[in-house]
Amino acid sequence: MCGIIGVLGNHAAAPLMVEALRRLEYRGYDSAGIATIHEGTLDRRRAVGKLGELADLLVVNPIAGRSGIGHTRWATHGAPTIENAHPHSYGPVAVVHNGIIENFRELRLELEAKGHSFVTETDTETVAVLCAQYCADGLAPVEAAVATLKRLHGAFALCFLFEGEDDLIVAARRGSPLAIGHGDGEMFVGSDALALAPFTRRVTYLDDGDHVVLTRAGAEIFDATGAKTIRKTKTVALDNMIADKGEHRHFMSKEVHEQPDVLSYALQHYCSADRDRVQGASDVVDFTQTDRLVMVACGTAYYACQVAKYWFEQIADIIVETDIASEFRYRNPPLRQSDMMLFVSQSGETADTLAALEYSKGKAGSITSVVNAMESSIARASDAALPIHAGVEVGVASTKAFTCQLTVLLSLAIQAGRQRGHISAADEAQLVGRMFELPRLMNEAIAAEPQIATIAQWLSGARDILFLGRGLMFPMALEGALKLKEISYIHAEGYASGELKHGPIALIDENVPVIVFAPRDALFEKLVSNMQEVMARGGRVLLVTDAEGAEIARHGTAEVLVMPTVDPRLAPMVYAIPAQLIAYHTAVTKGTDVDQPRNLAKSVTVE
């Protein structure tokens, strides 16, 4: 959600910033822009739409300068228009901003009373105008920026650029992440280290409340009290090549097909070489003193938690609660020292999840996170952070991150079962051995893609689609529905199939496809009975099952999609494949923007 880049370089800044912003496209955005200082003069270029629109504009109307700030905007205050696109400028000040300024209306009224006029609907313009007012009052640029920051309420990351100052950027973090990149006589700032990868691997992460004064000579960092401080500089291991689609039409397709490989990689990190035991987290996560596990996340990560709830309860005999991060802290939930908090976030920067984590500090006994970015805010704020090893995921709709999250969570559940004496060594060895079969089974599931593409022709004409499942397949029904509506814009809902008679069955007719996830497990017969209720009312069913289930239940269905036979406990990782491919091919058939669907962002860094 929104991306920031700042450059104090020795070469033309515009192409460097466009390259960095391209690496931030995965966050989701609807406009982009840059501002530079050239011979003391502030100039900027902005465009609505994809980054290519900005790149084309820069060919026709280039912009010079070796210092600059850039931004990809995901609209919050104000529609996606050129006027609302960042950077915003007023007088000698240009600003880029992630997050939300909560008190911008009060500040705007104050500034209007002083004679200032506004041309946008954004909260960010208020920051530029306020800073310009402080400059007009006689404050030097750094002093004006600091005075501005003291007036702002909310969660944000900000970068200030000043006319006449080609060796200065002032940046600040309050809630939204920022990283400083150290070059050779150059300095950089970005929303994350991935944006800085073309320039440097030496990165300093700002703590919450920090602001930094950047010059080509280095960075002066000040903490929330205004005291000068030092933050550790790290050498980060990042691929210096921008993510590539390879042979695939979309990043989402590529990332679906990568799942067998990345899951294998995750398994190698969390299981022994003999493939009979979970390892890798036991030295940092101890379940023996835990009475209750509270799992908190958003979106797809929350559905991963719902799957894992079954595992922790059945394998480790531990009480589990799952909670949506955006609701968690506002309930003021009671926490005890015997509680373990487990936070799941692909980016590690999800604002609601991070806020829930901060609420839990000092109340719960321990805080563990499962993330894809080990240098993220959530990882650094946790007592223990466990990487999912999915690699960079560009598509907004999570695919490989989801299945890698499940893999790590299952490994943790097995470890908890062993530590609590609820699973024998023989049972652990059997389950771990079957986990290593998952990459092959996922490849077999991917092999059904041509049939799924054909089925998508039918589904793409629907206005509403229901997903049903029981047990571990219930959260998979929720995840399947989320994927479909995210990228195809078809209304979809997931239900526990036993809930049909409690309301959703009223929606069933021949125009509402019903997708049923039903591996041949202990709940199969009950789920088939629910499916029969759908077909008795004219509903058209897509049954996703294994060969045995298809033999038993295919009669009367509109379509049957056969998945490989899998241990029921591991079925979520395999059945994630058809859930993802159904959504993908339905979206492709409809012609929607698969990788960057409207209104969505990859990394949600505001509430």
CORWOZI-V253835 format. One record per pair of residues at least 24 apart in sequence whose ideal C-beta (glycine too) atoms are under 6 Angstrom apart, sorted by the first residue. I is the first residue (numbers start at 1). GAP is how many residues later the second one is. Records with the same first field share a line. If there is no record, write none. Layout:
I: GAP, GAP
This chain:
1: 26, 73, 600, 602, 603, 604
2: 71, 72, 96
3: 24, 69, 188
4: 67, 92, 94, 153, 155, 187
5: 65, 185, 190
6: 63, 153, 163, 183
7: 61, 181
8: 59, 179, 206, 208
9: 57, 177
10: 176
13: 52, 53, 55
14: 44, 49
17: 51, 53
18: 37
19: 179
20: 175
21: 30, 49, 51
22: 29
23: 171, 172, 219
24: 48, 171
26: 368, 576
27: 574, 575, 576
28: 46, 368, 568, 572, 573, 574
29: 43, 44, 45
30: 45, 50
31: 42, 49, 54
32: 40
33: 38, 52, 53, 54
34: 34, 36
35: 33, 34, 52, 59, 126
36: 27, 29, 32
37: 28, 30, 129
38: 26, 27
40: 124
42: 52, 121
44: 43
46: 36, 39
48: 32, 34
67: 99
69: 27, 90, 92
71: 25
74: 527
76: 24
77: 44, 45, 46
78: 42, 43, 44
83: 37
84: 36, 37, 38
88: 36, 37, 40
89: 39
90: 38, 39, 42
91: 41
92: 43, 70, 71
93: 35, 38, 39
94: 67
95: 32, 33, 65
96: 63
97: 27, 59, 61
98: 59, 78, 507
99: 56, 57, 76, 77, 507
100: 54, 506
101: 51, 53
102: 51, 52
103: 50
141: 24
142: 28, 71
145: 25
167: 48, 49
169: 45
170: 43
171: 41
172: 39
173: 33, 37
176: 429
177: 172, 200
178: 28
179: 24, 26
180: 24, 39
185: 31
187: 27, 29
193: 43, 45
197: 41, 43
201: 34, 35
202: 31, 33
203: 31, 33
204: 27, 29
243: 149, 151
250: 344, 345
251: 143, 144, 344
252: 143, 145, 332, 342, 343
255: 138, 140, 144, 145
256: 143, 324
258: 142
259: 141, 144, 183
260: 179, 182, 183
262: 128, 129, 138, 142
263: 140, 144, 175, 176
264: 175
265: 124
266: 123, 138, 141
269: 120
270: 141
271: 161
275: 157, 158, 161
276: 153, 156
278: 133, 136, 137
281: 105, 134
282: 133
284: 100
285: 83, 99
287: 129, 132, 133
288: 131
290: 50
291: 47
292: 27, 47
293: 25, 27, 47
294: 27, 45, 47
295: 27, 47
296: 27, 29, 32, 47, 60
297: 47
298: 27, 52, 54, 55
300: 98, 102
301: 43, 44
303: 172, 175, 176
304: 40, 98, 101, 102
305: 39
306: 169
307: 99, 168, 265
308: 101
310: 162
311: 99, 102
312: 101
315: 98, 102, 108
316: 97, 100, 101, 104, 106
317: 105
325: 27, 28, 31
326: 26
328: 28
329: 26, 27, 30
335: 28, 29
337: 28
338: 27
339: 25, 26
340: 26
341: 26
342: 26
343: 26, 35
344: 26, 61
345: 26, 33
346: 26, 52, 55
347: 256
348: 25, 28, 30, 31
349: 27, 28, 254, 256
350: 254
351: 254, 255, 256
352: 255
354: 24
357: 24
370: 35, 38
372: 29
395: 200
396: 200, 201, 204, 206
397: 86, 89, 90
399: 181
403: 170, 173
406: 166, 167
434: 133
438: 135
441: 123, 125, 133
442: 135
444: 120
445: 118, 129, 132
446: 131
449: 132
452: 129, 130, 133
453: 132
455: 104
456: 129, 130, 133
457: 132
459: 54, 127
460: 126, 129, 130
462: 51
464: 27, 48
465: 25, 27, 48
466: 27, 48
467: 27, 48
468: 27, 29, 48
469: 48
470: 27, 53, 57
471: 52
472: 99, 100
473: 44
476: 41, 96, 99
477: 40
479: 100
480: 99
483: 96, 97, 100
484: 99
486: 111
487: 96, 100, 107, 110
488: 98, 99, 102, 104
497: 30, 33
500: 30
508: 26, 29, 31
509: 29
510: 28
513: 27
514: 25, 27
515: 27
516: 25, 27
517: 27, 58
518: 27, 31
519: 27, 52
520: 26, 28, 29
521: 47
528: 25
544: 34
